[in-house]
Amino acid sequence: MYARDNDATAQCWQQLPPGGHVTAAADAFRMLADPTRLRMLWLLCGGEYDVTTLASAVGIARPAVSQHLAKLRLAGLVTTHREGRRALYRARGGHVRRLLAEAIDAADHHITGTPDHD
């Protein structure tokens, strides 16, 4: 059980978050609803990739990878920086990594029938 799940913090779940936060979160979830973007983001959680390397890793064309990365950047899920002529992409930070890990763990529980955590 996570510390944030105990009764002392349960009160935060009694209040709705601000509308802008909900919209941004929904946009992020919408981006993660695509299996290719989910695979790409998984890799980006583990390190930096350029478009060519990422295209090879997920088995799709470079233009498609570029389009997916643009959407992930718009949703605030990835960042980029340049090294010479190459643009390198990575997951935006710990929140994105934990969100993705939790989603995959929840899917594992659903598929394997493993009981949920309290």
N, C-alpha and C positions, 0 to 999 in steps of 0.2 A: 504494500500500500504506500502511496506517495504521501508526503507530509501535507501537500495541498489538498488531499482528499479527506482530511479529518474534519470533525464537526466544527472546529474553530474556524476553518476557512470555508465551510459549506455555505455560509451566509452569502458569499460573493455570488453563488449560483442563484440567489433569490432576486437579484437585480439584473435587468437586461443591460447588455453593453451598449455603448453609443452606436447610433445608426451607421456612421462612417466606418466604424470598426467591423460591424456585421457585414457591410458591403464589401470591404476589403477581404475579409475572411472568406466570404462566398466566392469572390473572384479567384482567390487562391485555390479553393476546393474545386472550382470549375476547371482550372488549369490542370489539376491533378487527376481529373476524371478521364484523361486520355492515357492509355497504357504506354505509349511511346514516351510521352513527357514524364510519366512516372519512372520509367526505366532510366531516362536521361538524368533526371534529378537524383535518383539513387546513386548513380555514378558520380555526379557532381558533389554529392555529400562526402565522398571519399577523397576528392582531390580536384585539381584543375584540369580542364580539357579544352583543347581548341576544337573547332568545328569538324575538321577532318578526322581527328582521333575519335571524337564522340560518334561521328557517322559510322566509322568502322566498328566501334564497340556495340552499337545498337542495331547495325545492319540496315541503315536507311541512307538515302542520298543526302549529300551535303546541303542542297537547298532546303530540303525538308527539315533538317536539323536546325538550320538558321531560322526558319519560320517558328519552330517550336521554342527555340531559345528566346526569340523576340517576345513571344507570349509569356514565357516564364519570367523574363525581365520586367515586363509591364506589370505583372502580378506581384513583383517584389520578391520573387523566390530565388533568383540568381543574381549574381553580380559579375562584372567583367572588368578586366584591366588589360592593357596592352604590354606585350613584350616584343619590341621591335614592330614587325608587321603583323604579328599574330595577336588575335584577341583570345584571351583565356577566360573561361567561365568556371564558376564554382557556386555551390549552394550558399545562400545568403548568411547563414549562421546556425547557431545551436537550435533556435526555435524551429527552423525548417527541417533540420536533421531529426529532431525529436518528433515532429509532426509526421514525417515520413516513416520513421521507425515504428511509431505507434499504429499508423495505418496498416503497415505490413504485419505487425504483430497481431492486430485485431483480425486481419484476414486469415492469418495462420490459425488463430483460435476458432474462427468460423469454419474453416475448411477441415481442420483436424478434429473438431469437437472438444478441444481442450476447454475446461471451464474458465470463465472470465475471472479476472482478479477482482477482489472486493475493494 
